[in-house]
């Protein structure tokens, strides 16, 4: 995180202490710095521009000798094919919009393109974006970060932003069509697995909203 922080204008957590595995917790663990701010609850076009600027800075951060996406990052930023069987199964379980969902997924798989690996956060959920006076001030929870395909970091386009803010976000990150199509695949995968495995709760409500946004997105046509 100190390496990444040097290249970002918004704050990110810094390690205060690093712990070693023990008999009751067999993993490396850490204590992170506390960052002030309020979790995002309503996304505006200004926040879409802020998040786009943050991602451009993150993707420009030097990547030499840092780990690429894999099992340690739950393949966030990796190839969508890892989740092909899971997604196809979830489409059938959830039902409805099957043809549209499969069209999005098929297009996302076909949109793989040689892209220089960049830093990705891997989990840009609303609760991981902190605001101060209505503007993005910090990004937290970097447990899934890796160096790989940036498409997974564009998922907020459908999970957080409405249609107008989504357009601003896309322009801000300067996403090319193939990158945007892969991002739609990531958003589809996440919403489907939530709907296929849970019956109620805020995550289910959010997943339904994301799926509706994907189905109505102009990029589908």
C-alpha positions in Angstrom: 0.0 0.0 0.0 2.8 2.5 0.6 3.9 1.9 -3.0 0.4 2.5 -4.4 -0.3 5.5 -2.2 2.6 7.4 -3.6 0.8 7.6 -6.9 -2.7 8.4 -5.8 -4.4 11.7 -4.7 -7.1 10.0 -2.6 -6.1 8.3 0.6 -5.6 4.5 1.0 -5.0 2.5 4.2 -1.4 2.1 5.3 -0.1 -0.8 7.4 0.4 0.0 11.0 1.5 -3.5 12.0 2.0 -6.8 10.3 1.3 -10.0 12.2 2.5 -13.6 11.6 0.5 -16.8 11.5 -0.2 -18.5 14.8 -2.1 -21.5 16.2 -5.4 -19.6 16.3 -5.0 -17.7 13.0 -2.9 -19.4 10.3 -2.5 -16.4 8.0 -0.5 -13.3 7.8 -2.6 -10.4 9.2 -2.3 -6.6 9.5 -3.6 -3.6 11.3 -4.4 -0.7 8.9 -4.6 3.0 9.4 -8.1 4.5 10.1 -9.3 6.8 7.4 -12.1 9.4 8.0 -15.1 9.7 5.7 -18.6 8.4 5.1 -19.3 5.3 2.9 -20.9 6.1 -0.4 -24.7 5.9 -0.3 -25.7 8.0 -3.3 -23.5 8.3 -6.4 -23.4 11.6 -8.4 -21.7 12.5 -11.7 -19.0 14.3 -9.7 -18.2 11.0 -7.9 -18.2 9.2 -11.2 -15.5 11.7 -12.4 -13.6 11.3 -9.1 -13.6 7.5 -9.3 -12.5 7.7 -12.9 -9.6 9.9 -12.0 -8.7 7.6 -9.2 -8.6 4.6 -11.5 -6.5 6.4 -14.1 -3.9 7.1 -11.4 -4.1 3.5 -10.1 -3.7 2.0 -13.5 -0.7 4.2 -14.2 1.1 3.1 -11.0 4.3 1.1 -11.8 3.7 -2.7 -11.6 7.1 -4.3 -11.7 7.5 -7.4 -9.5 4.0 -7.3 -8.1 1.7 -10.4 -8.2 -0.7 -10.9 -11.0 -4.3 -11.9 -10.4 -4.8 -15.5 -9.2 -6.3 -17.6 -6.4 -4.9 -15.1 -3.8 -7.2 -12.4 -5.3 -10.1 -14.7 -6.1 -9.0 -14.1 -9.7 -10.3 -10.5 -9.6 -8.7 -9.0 -12.7 -8.0 -12.4 -14.2 -9.6 -14.0 -17.1 -13.4 -14.2 -17.1 -13.2 -17.8 -18.3 -12.4 -18.9 -14.7 -16.0 -18.1 -13.9 -17.6 -19.5 -17.1 -19.2 -22.6 -15.6 -20.4 -20.8 -12.5 -22.0 -18.0 -14.5 -23.8 -20.3 -17.0 -25.1 -22.3 -14.1 -26.3 -19.1 -12.3 -28.1 -17.9 -15.4 -30.2 -21.0 -15.4 -30.8 -20.9 -11.7 -31.9 -17.3 -11.6 -34.0 -17.5 -14.8 -35.4 -14.5 -16.7 -33.4 -12.4 -19.1 -31.6 -15.7 -20.0 -30.9 -14.8 -23.7 -29.8 -11.3 -22.8 -27.6 -12.5 -20.0 -25.9 -15.0 -22.2 -25.4 -12.4 -24.9 -23.6 -10.2 -22.4 -21.5 -13.1 -21.1 -20.6 -14.4 -24.6 -19.6 -10.9 -25.7 -17.5 -10.4 -22.6 -15.6 -13.7 -23.1 -15.0 -12.8 -26.8 -13.7 -9.3 -25.8 -10.4 -10.6 -24.4 -7.6 -8.4 -25.7 -3.9 -8.1 -25.0 -3.6 -5.4 -22.4 -0.6 -4.5 -20.3 -1.4 -5.5 -16.7 -2.1 -2.7 -14.3 -2.9 -2.4 -10.6 -6.5 -3.3 -9.9 -8.4 -2.8 -6.6 -10.7 -5.8 -7.2 -13.6 -4.8 -5.0 -14.9 -1.3 -5.6 -18.1 -1.7 -3.7 -19.9 1.3 -2.4 -18.9 0.6 1.2 -15.2 0.7 0.1 -15.5 4.3 -1.2 -15.3 7.0 1.4 -16.6 10.5 0.8 -15.8 13.9 2.4 -18.2 16.8 1.6 -19.7 14.7 -1.3 -16.4 13.9 -3.0 -14.3 10.8 -3.1 -11.6 11.1 -0.4 -10.4 7.5 0.3 -10.6 4.0 -1.1 -10.4 1.1 1.5 -10.3 -2.7 1.6 -7.5 -3.7 -0.7 -7.6 -7.4 0.1 -8.2 -8.4 -3.5 -5.8 -6.1 -5.2 -3.5 -7.5 -7.9 -1.8 -6.6 -11.2 -3.9 -7.6 -14.1 -6.9 -6.7 -16.4 -8.6 -3.4 -15.2 -12.0 -4.5 -16.4 -13.1 -5.7 -13.0 -12.6 -2.2 -11.5 -15.3 -0.8 -13.9 -18.1 -2.8 -12.3 -19.3 0.3 -10.3 -20.7 1.5 -13.7 -23.7 -0.7 -13.0 -23.5 -1.5 -9.3 -23.3 2.2 -8.2 -24.0 4.6 -11.0 -27.3 5.4 -12.8 -27.3 5.8 -16.6 -26.1 9.4 -16.7 -23.3 8.9 -14.2 -22.3 5.7 -15.9 -21.7 7.6 -19.1 -19.6 10.2 -17.2 -17.6 7.3 -15.6 -17.0 5.6 -18.9 -15.7 8.9 -20.4 -13.6 9.6 -17.4 -11.8 6.2 -17.5 -11.5 6.4 -21.3 -12.6 2.7 -21.6 -12.4 1.2 -25.0 -15.3 -1.0 -26.2 -13.5 -4.3 -25.4 -12.6 -3.2 -21.9 -16.1 -2.0 -21.3 -17.6 -5.3 -22.6 -15.4 -7.3 -20.2 -16.5 -5.1 -17.4 -20.1 -5.9 -18.2 -19.2 -9.5 -17.9 -17.7 -9.0 -14.4 -20.8 -7.1 -13.3 -23.1 -9.9 -14.7 -21.1 -12.6 -12.9 -21.3 -10.9 -9.5 -25.0 -10.1 -9.7 -25.9 -13.6 -10.9 -24.0 -15.5 -8.2 -25.6 -13.4 -5.5 -29.1 -14.0 -6.9 -28.4 -17.7 -7.4 -27.2 -18.3 -3.8 -29.3 -15.9 -1.7 -33.0 -15.2 -1.2 -33.1 -11.8 0.5 -31.1 -8.9 1.9 -29.4 -5.8 0.8 -27.0 -7.7 -1.4 -29.9 -9.4 -3.3 -31.6 -6.0 -3.8 -28.4 -4.5 -5.1 -27.8 -7.5 -7.4 -31.3 -7.2 -8.9 -30.7 -3.5 -9.5 -27.3 -4.3 -11.2 -28.9 -6.9 -13.4 -31.7 -4.5 -14.4 -29.0 -1.9 -15.3 -27.1 -4.4 -17.4 -30.3 -5.4 -19.3 -31.2 -1.9 -20.1 -27.7 -0.7 -20.9 -27.5 0.8 -24.4 -24.2 -1.0 -24.9 -26.3 -4.2 -25.3 -27.8 -2.9 -28.6 
